[in-house]
Amino acid sequence: MRTVLDRIYLAAGSLSAICILTICVIVTMQVVFNLITKLLGTQFAYTIPSYADFAGFLLAAASFLALSYTLKHDGHIRVTLFRDMIKGPIGHLIEITTLLICAAGAVFMTYSMFGHLMESIEYGDVSTGIIPIPLWIPQSTLLLGLALFTLALIDNTVIAILGKKPPAIDDIKEEHLDV
């Protein structure tokens, strides 16, 4: 089960990276088109329709899909000064309580995003750009990212309750390398 979860988190991180790369390609292409127009005149004016909308949707997808991957890499900014000062059973209880509160918040956000997505489907909401994109499409990536983040928080909570330290994905990869 551990391997399956870690692969899911890695896949979400990889999708996030693909979204960022796609943003780079879209923006670079639009900059090249703008240069061509500036150098050769308006008869060679090209544009990517709704490129700003696409870039924005991809940025939101990248941000939310990266949540679970970043959590498992211990990459989120957290204030651990207080937690690290308290050792023993009380520190362990604080860690579990904090994870439970975060997981409950993530469950609420995931549920709310699901409701928002269902409303977008029901009302047929579309973006306002040149290309009308059904909003449920980018919202689906947000929902997936939140659901995976919730899963990762619950995963960390269960691991903490069992008295273990959540393994970082890097540690797992090193175990499987034959160097």
Secondary structure, 3 states (H helix, E strand, C coil): CHHHHHHHHHHHHHHHHHHHHHHHHHHHHHHHHHHHHHHHCHHHCCCCCCHHHHHHHHHHHHHHHHHHHHHHCCCCCCCCHHHHHCCHHHHHHHHHHHHHHHHHHHHHHHHHHHHHHHHHHHHCCECCCCCCCECHHHHHHHHHHHHHHHHHHHHHHHHHHCCCCCCCHHHHHHHHCCC
